[in-house]
Amino acid sequence: MTEAGETKYGKYIIDTPRVGRLGHGVLPEGEEMKGRTPSHTYIEDALIEGAANHVFISGIHAVPDPNPWLEFHAHPHDEVLLFMGTDPHHIEFLGAEVEVILGEERESHIIRKTSGVYIPKGLKHILVYRRVDRPHFLVGCSMRGEYL
């Protein structure tokens, strides 16, 4: 067995993510977010040349502050958000309540269990946490090699 990066295909295994803020944030530069970890990006063109996707993960352990931490925004690419529970015996249990607001009409949807949300390019959206009873993961997958 070899370590990532030592072989022909090792470049496709990223075990040291890029950690930092993504665009559309409302928190002033230099201030620390409360209630969630910074975004850990594991897949993007800057890490794997030619990658057609951008994938980040963030741990949510309390209602984020600020909440919401993003502006009402849209992307020039499709995006998938996964709200993933961490109880291995009840993977569907999210342990949180998140309002997902979609479209110019600001249509509201409440997420209370492990869920996936598909956001077509150009669709404005925002997340508002209502409560967090148990830590969970937020995973974002952009159908482009960089997050815009």
Rosetta blueprint (number, residue, H / E / L):
1 M L
2 T L
3 E L
4 A L
5 G L
6 E L
7 T L
8 K L
9 Y L
10 G H
11 K H
12 Y H
13 I L
14 I L
15 D L
16 T L
17 P L
18 R E
19 V E
20 G E
21 R L
22 L L
23 G L
24 H L
25 G E
26 V L
27 L L
28 P L
29 E L
30 G L
31 E L
32 E L
33 M L
34 K E
35 G E
36 R E
37 T L
38 P L
39 S E
40 H E
41 T E
42 Y E
43 I E
44 E L
45 D L
46 A L
47 L L
48 I L
49 E L
50 G L
51 A L
52 A L
53 N L
54 H E
55 V E
56 F E
57 I E
58 S E
59 G E
60 I E
61 H E
62 A E
63 V E
64 P E
65 D E
66 P L
67 N L
68 P L
69 W L
70 L E
71 E L
72 F L
73 H E
74 A L
75 H L
76 P L
77 H L
78 D L
79 E E
80 V E
81 L E
82 L E
83 F E
84 M E
85 G E
86 T L
87 D L
88 P L
89 H L
90 H L
91 I L
92 E L
93 F E
94 L E
95 G E
96 A E
97 E E
98 V E
99 E E
100 V E
101 I E
102 L E
103 G L
104 E L
105 E L
106 R L
107 E E
108 S E
109 H E
110 I E
111 I E
112 R E
113 K E
114 T L
115 S E
116 G E
117 V E
118 Y E
119 I E
120 P L
121 K L
122 G L
123 L L
124 K L
125 H E
126 I E
127 L E
128 V E
129 Y E
130 R E
131 R E
132 V E
133 D L
134 R L
135 P L
136 H E
137 F E
138 L E
139 V E
140 G E
141 C E
142 S E
143 M L
144 R L
145 G L
146 E L
147 Y L
148 L L
